[in-house]
Structure formats: structure tokens, C-alpha cells
């Protein structure tokens, strides 16, 4: 799975370069997220703009990635397609993560 990462002043943005996060790629996703986010900023935004499908394994991989960050770091999600957002809301994971409609919304000063 391809992830790209940029870091601003206080935030690291990790962009998923795939249209799905599912059982076939969940393990690789967790490993790639660990490598990208290791020792990074206190706030990490996962840009899901390209992701059109997520299943329970993908959801679990994102939760595991959040846990890997530790208690002193935060994982926010941005750019969720309607289906992906629905999965987060149906599973009540929208109470665990801050969801932003776009990456620009997540990066706005009011979102910190």
C-alpha cells in the first residue's frame, strides 16, 4: 500500500494512495502507517480522499494505527467518501476519531 507523508509546523499529513482499505491490505496498511508516523508530530491527519471502500479489517487497521501513536499523539481523519464515512458512523467510530469533510478543513486553524 502506498502512503505519502508531509509535515507542517505541528501536523503530519499521511495520504492513502489506494481506493480501498480492506482485509487484503490491512496488515500492510498498519505496517506502512507505523513506518510513516514513527516519531512524527503530535497530530497526524490521515487523508482518505482516495479511499472509496473500507471494510471491518480496514477499520480495525486504522484503529490499530491510532493506538500505535500512543496517548500523547492524535489521529484525525479527513476527506471521507460517503460510504467510508457511513462505516465510521455506523460503527460509532466517529466518536473515537475527529472526522473532517476535507483535508483543508482538517488543517484550518480552528480544527486544532
N, C-alpha and C positions, 0 to 999 in steps of 0.2 A: 504494500500500500504506500502510495506517495503522499507525504506530508511536507509542506513547506512552512517555514517559520520566519517571522520578522519580529524584532523587538523595538518598541518605542521607549520612551522615558521610563515608564513604570509597568508596562504591559507587554506580554509576549502574545503574538497572534499566530496560531497554528492553523493552517488551511488544509482541509482534507481535499485531496485531488482525486476523488473517486465518486461515482454516483451512488454507491451503496456501502453500508457497513453491516455485514451480515455474518452468519456463522462461518462462512468460508474464509473470512478475513479478520475475524475478531481477535485472534491471538496475535497476528502480525500487527494489527492496529495498536494493541496495548504495548507491544514491544517498541514500535515506532514512536508512540506518544511518550513513553518513558525516556527514550533517547533524545527526542526533541525538547522536552520540558525539563530535563535534568539540570538542576542548578539555575533555573531561569528566574524570571520576575515573580513577584508576589501574586500578580494577577495574570492568568492565562485565559485567552479567549479562543475557543475552538470555532473556527469559521466553517460552518456546514453548508454554505451556499451551493456547492456542487452535489451534495448528498440528496438524492431523491427517494431513497429507500433505507429503512433501518429495521432490523428485527430484534428479538429479545437478546440475542447474543451480542449484537452491536450496541444495544442499550447497556448491557452488562459491561462491555468493554469500555464505554465512556465513563460509567460509574467507577470501574476499577482504576481508570486513569485519574479520576478526581482523587481517589483515595491514595494513589501513588504520590500525588503532590504533597500530601501531608496537611496538617491542620493550619499551618501558617500561610498557605497559598490557596488561591481561589480559582475555580474553573467556571467560566461563563460560556454560554453558547449563543452563536449568532447566525443569522441567515437560514433559519429552518424552513424548508419547504412545508406546505400544509400537511402532507402525510406524515412527515417526520415530527412536526410539532404535535400532531394528534397523538402519536405514540407516546410522547413525553407527557402530554396532559392526561391521557387515559391511564397511564401507569403512575400518575401523581408525581412524576419526576420533575415536573415544573415547580414543585415546592422545594426541590433539592438544588436545582440549578436556576440561575437567572437566565431567562431567555430573551433575546433581543431580535427584532424583526430583520435588522441588517447589521453588518459589521460597523458601518458608520454610527448607528445608534449605540452600539456597544462601546465604541471609542469616544463618544461625546463626553465632555467633562462632567455632565450631570449623572453619568452612569457609574462613576467611581464611588 
